[in-house]
Amino acid sequence: MATIRVIAVASANAEAVQHRRNDIGRTLTLLGQSQVEACHGQFGTIDFNRVYASSSTRSMQTAIGVTGLRTDEIERIPALYVPDGPDGEALTKLLVGLGPKAPRIYINHAANDGCVERFSENAGAAIAERLDEDGKDGTVAIFGDAVLLQLAFLSLTREKDLVDLILELDLEEAEAVEFIIVDGVVTQVNFLD
């Protein structure tokens, strides 16, 4: 029975773009670099077993700045970013149209054709696969877009109170949430400030 402590860190502030699909190459702003420095002060001394990041540049830059690791020491999880195809387009419209919100807003929106739930399942499965590969107790860091991270962990959560907590979280740039995962299921959620 593996118990894994996951520190999920939202990507820091990055330059603005007009459309979510162009978001992948955004780099950190001065504000984002400052956020990363503060986050490094909080998490930089943790000895992470593994570090993962979404495929966005800002997620990788946040991960490098917070952990001090090199790019080749951080594994990318492409499923933590908006997918290509119709689901990606639908999810992009929701994310751009609504802006940063708690996950419940996206799930309950009339324009959600199930793309939010499918993203949650796919991203959660990708995380679970990585954690299963490790197969041991320890601490892992995962970096990505705040809303997309929350949606990914939602699919790994069974307890109603924890599901409700994740649905209402409004995670900001460079903020973190701790997920305690036992045998692939979230058993505890803690907001870290």
C-alpha positions as CSV (number, residue, x, y, z in Angstrom):
1,M,0.0,0.0,0.0
2,A,1.9,3.0,-1.3
3,T,1.3,6.4,0.2
4,I,2.4,9.3,-1.9
5,R,2.5,13.0,-1.0
6,V,2.0,15.1,-4.1
7,I,2.7,18.8,-4.1
8,A,0.8,20.2,-7.1
9,V,2.1,23.6,-8.0
10,A,0.2,26.0,-10.3
11,S,2.4,27.5,-13.0
12,A,3.6,31.0,-12.3
13,N,2.6,34.2,-14.2
14,A,3.4,34.2,-17.9
15,E,3.1,36.6,-20.8
16,A,-0.5,37.1,-22.1
17,V,-1.8,35.6,-25.3
18,Q,-5.1,35.8,-27.1
19,H,-5.9,32.2,-27.5
20,R,-5.3,29.2,-25.2
21,R,-3.8,27.0,-27.9
22,N,-0.9,29.5,-28.1
23,D,-0.4,29.2,-24.4
24,I,2.1,26.3,-24.5
25,G,5.1,28.5,-25.4
26,R,4.4,31.3,-23.0
27,T,7.4,32.3,-20.8
28,L,7.4,33.6,-17.2
29,T,7.1,37.4,-16.6
30,L,9.0,39.3,-14.0
31,L,6.0,38.7,-11.7
32,G,6.2,35.0,-12.5
33,Q,9.9,34.9,-11.7
34,S,9.2,36.5,-8.4
35,Q,6.4,34.0,-7.7
36,V,8.8,31.2,-8.5
37,E,11.4,32.6,-6.1
38,A,8.8,32.7,-3.3
39,C,7.7,29.2,-4.1
40,H,11.3,28.0,-4.1
41,G,11.7,29.3,-0.6
42,Q,8.7,27.2,0.5
43,F,9.4,24.0,-1.5
44,G,13.0,24.2,-2.7
45,T,14.4,22.1,0.2
46,I,12.0,19.1,-0.3
47,D,13.7,16.0,-1.6
48,F,11.2,15.0,-4.3
49,N,11.3,11.4,-5.5
50,R,10.1,12.6,-8.9
51,V,9.1,15.9,-10.5
52,Y,6.6,16.2,-13.3
53,A,5.4,19.1,-15.4
54,S,2.8,19.7,-18.1
55,S,4.1,20.3,-21.6
56,S,3.8,24.1,-21.3
57,T,6.9,26.2,-21.1
58,R,5.7,28.1,-18.1
59,S,5.1,24.9,-16.2
60,M,8.6,23.7,-16.9
61,Q,10.1,27.1,-16.0
62,T,8.2,27.0,-12.8
63,A,9.3,23.5,-12.0
64,I,13.0,24.3,-12.7
65,G,12.8,27.5,-10.6
66,V,11.1,25.9,-7.6
67,T,13.1,22.6,-7.5
68,G,16.5,23.7,-8.9
69,L,16.4,20.7,-11.2
70,R,17.5,20.6,-14.9
71,T,15.0,20.1,-17.7
72,D,16.2,16.6,-18.3
73,E,15.5,15.7,-14.6
74,I,11.8,16.7,-14.9
75,E,9.4,14.4,-16.7
76,R,6.7,16.0,-18.9
77,I,3.1,14.7,-18.7
78,P,1.5,16.0,-22.0
79,A,-2.0,14.9,-20.7
80,L,-1.8,17.7,-18.2
81,Y,-2.2,20.3,-21.0
82,V,-5.2,21.1,-23.2
83,P,-5.4,18.2,-25.8
84,D,-5.5,18.5,-29.5
85,G,-8.8,17.9,-31.4
86,P,-12.4,18.7,-30.6
87,D,-12.1,18.2,-26.9
88,G,-9.2,20.5,-26.8
89,E,-11.1,23.2,-28.7
90,A,-14.1,22.9,-26.5
91,L,-12.0,23.0,-23.4
92,T,-10.1,26.0,-24.7
93,K,-13.4,27.9,-25.4
94,L,-14.4,27.3,-21.8
95,L,-11.1,28.2,-20.3
96,V,-10.7,31.4,-22.4
97,G,-14.3,32.4,-22.1
98,L,-14.6,32.0,-18.4
99,G,-11.0,32.8,-17.3
100,P,-9.5,31.3,-14.1
101,K,-12.2,29.8,-11.9
102,A,-12.9,27.0,-9.5
103,P,-13.3,23.6,-11.4
104,R,-17.1,23.4,-10.6
105,I,-17.7,26.4,-12.8
106,Y,-16.3,24.6,-15.9
107,I,-18.0,21.3,-15.1
108,N,-21.5,22.9,-14.6
109,H,-21.2,25.4,-17.6
110,A,-23.8,24.9,-20.3
111,A,-21.1,24.8,-23.0
112,N,-19.4,21.8,-21.3
113,D,-20.2,18.9,-23.6
114,G,-18.3,16.4,-21.4
115,C,-14.8,17.7,-22.5
116,V,-14.0,18.8,-19.0
117,E,-14.8,15.3,-17.5
118,R,-12.9,13.6,-20.4
119,F,-9.9,15.8,-19.7
120,S,-10.1,15.1,-16.0
121,E,-10.2,11.3,-16.6
122,N,-7.3,11.3,-19.1
123,A,-5.1,13.6,-17.1
124,G,-5.8,11.7,-13.9
125,A,-5.0,8.4,-15.6
126,A,-1.7,9.9,-16.7
127,I,-0.8,10.9,-13.2
128,A,-1.9,7.6,-11.8
129,E,0.2,5.8,-14.3
130,R,3.4,7.7,-13.3
131,L,2.7,7.2,-9.6
132,D,2.1,3.4,-10.2
133,E,5.4,3.2,-12.0
134,D,7.2,4.6,-9.0
135,G,5.3,2.3,-6.8
136,K,6.8,3.5,-3.5
137,D,6.1,5.9,-0.7
138,G,7.5,9.4,-1.1
139,T,7.0,12.9,-2.2
140,V,6.3,14.0,-5.8
141,A,5.9,17.4,-7.3
142,I,3.6,18.1,-10.3
143,F,3.6,21.5,-12.1
144,G,0.9,22.7,-14.4
145,D,-2.0,25.1,-15.1
146,A,-4.0,25.6,-11.9
147,V,-7.4,24.5,-13.2
148,L,-6.1,21.6,-15.3
149,L,-4.2,20.3,-12.3
150,Q,-7.3,20.4,-10.1
151,L,-9.3,18.7,-12.8
152,A,-6.7,15.9,-13.1
153,F,-6.7,15.2,-9.4
154,L,-10.5,15.3,-9.3
155,S,-10.6,12.0,-11.2
156,L,-8.4,10.4,-8.5
157,T,-10.8,11.4,-5.7
158,R,-13.6,9.3,-4.4
159,E,-14.7,10.8,-1.1
160,K,-17.5,13.3,-1.6
161,D,-16.1,15.9,0.9
162,L,-12.8,15.9,-0.9
163,V,-14.4,16.1,-4.4
164,D,-16.4,19.1,-3.2
165,L,-13.2,20.7,-1.8
166,I,-11.4,20.3,-5.1
167,L,-14.4,21.6,-7.1
168,E,-14.4,24.8,-5.0
169,L,-10.6,25.4,-4.9
170,D,-9.6,28.6,-6.8
171,L,-5.9,28.0,-7.0
172,E,-3.9,31.0,-8.1
173,E,-0.5,31.2,-10.0
174,A,2.4,29.6,-8.1
175,E,0.1,28.4,-5.3
176,A,0.2,24.8,-4.2
177,V,-2.1,22.0,-3.0
178,E,-1.0,18.9,-1.3
179,F,-2.7,15.6,-2.2
180,I,-2.1,12.5,-0.1
181,I,-2.7,9.5,-2.4
182,V,-3.0,6.0,-1.0
183,D,-3.2,3.2,-3.6
184,G,-4.0,5.6,-6.4
185,V,-6.8,7.4,-4.6
186,V,-6.7,10.9,-3.0
187,T,-7.4,10.5,0.7
188,Q,-6.4,14.0,1.9
189,V,-6.3,17.6,0.3
190,N,-4.4,20.5,2.0
191,F,-4.0,24.0,0.6
192,L,-0.4,25.1,1.0
193,D,0.4,28.8,1.4
